[in-house]
Each structure stands twice: as structure tokens, then as C-alpha cells.
Amino acid sequence: MEVSRYRPGEDDEPVLQAYDVPLMPDWAVLDGLNYIKDQLDGSLSYRWSCRMGVCGSCGMTVNGEPRLTCGTFLTEYGDGPVRIEPLKGFPVIRDLVVDIDDFLAKLSSVRPWLVREGEDLPLTTEYAQTPEQLEAYKQYSMCINCLLCYSACPVYVLEPDFLGPAAIALAQRYNLDSRDMDDRFDVLNLEDAVWGCTFVGECTQVCPKHVDPAEAIQRYKLTAALRSVLPWSRR
Ligand code: FES
């Protein structure tokens, strides 16, 4: 494995460091990194937690592509080398660890909660939903915030102010929820939001949970266009 090593402030630029790792048939790339950390070089820094494609913390660039390292097997790359670099588009804190503050701020900016207006009901009030109403937004709720879609997005890499795929898909997760009364028009109908997307579709291609952010964005463009001629239109 060739692993990017970088300490901003100490190193001029990232360098690839080579490590010999056993090619075990059931080892994910993350297992290879853990082998390096445990057996060869304890100073290597990277994030991971669940090891089962749920927490979203182990995203890295594997042989040039954004991948979840716990869900990508070493054997996919033959005898190697397998090159591991941090996700593109994000500042590097150390080695393979990237700064996600900007991403978290973008998620918060779309009001990722159920917005209710004009009612004074107890917090325990239930809002029943049909299976069809659940299905309308369910795919967007599968996002694990792994950042792969941002790293694959050519717009985000060039324009860091772009709201980006996961945040827009998250907004649609609530917009399409029958219990929600907002449409997040003020944060989505912007040049740096849905109108910045050039519909390359890489975000959808790399999503390990089969969310379709490209569809979410195109769909909201239609919503925003309709709303501009029919102001009462919300979905
Ligand atoms: Fe949690 Fe890979 S370690 S998604």
C-alpha cells in the first residue's frame, strides 16, 4: 500500500509512503491501514469507527476514487500497490484526516429538522405517515455523511461555497416529508446551491448507500422554477 503522509505546518507537501501489507482475501482497505497502524507505523492518522459502512467516517481516495475503505477490498486491486490519499476537496489536518467543519456547517444551513408552523400542540403529538409518504423521502435519509459525493463533485472541488450534494439531498429529505412545512427555498434557490450544479452526476455514482443527490438537485430546480411562477407551489 502507498499511503499519503502529511503534517501541515511541518511538511512542505504530502508524500506517498510505501508499506508491505499481506494480501488477505477478506481484508478491506481499512484492514490494511489498521495493519500498518498496529504493526508497522503507529503514527499514521486516519478516521474509522463502525467498520460496516454505517458511520461514514472512513472515506478516503483509493487509487484515485473516493471510496469507503471499510467496504473496499484489497483484492479489488490485484497485487497492488493500492494508493490511499485523503478525500479530495477538503483541507488535510494530518495524513488521511480531513477537516469537515465546512461540510457540517452546510448540513446545518438547510434546517435539517421537521419544520412546523402555526400550531401549538404538545411535543408528544404523533404525525401518522402512510408507507407511500415514507417512501417519498426514504432514500435521502440513508445518507451517512461520508463526504464521498463532495469529493467526487467537480463543482465543489472548484467552488467551495457550493452547498453540495449531501446537504441538498438532506434538505430534500425534509422537503419531501409529509410532516414538514418548509421548502428551504431561501437556502436552495441560489447560485451556490441547486443552480450551481452542472449535473455531472458523479455524486450519485460514488454514493455507497445508493442515495441519488443528482436527482434531488434536479428535482429541486423544477420546484424552484415552478415556485417562481406559482408562488404557492412548495414541493
Ligand atoms: Fe464506518 Fe467505514 S468505518 S463507514
Boltz pocket constraint, residues with backbone or C-beta under 6 A from the ligand:
constraints:
  - pocket:
      binder: B
      contacts: [[A, 47], [A, 48], [A, 49], [A, 50], [A, 51], [A, 52], [A, 53], [A, 54], [A, 55], [A, 56], [A, 57], [A, 58], [A, 59], [A, 68], [A, 69], [A, 70], [A, 71]]
      max_distance: 6.0
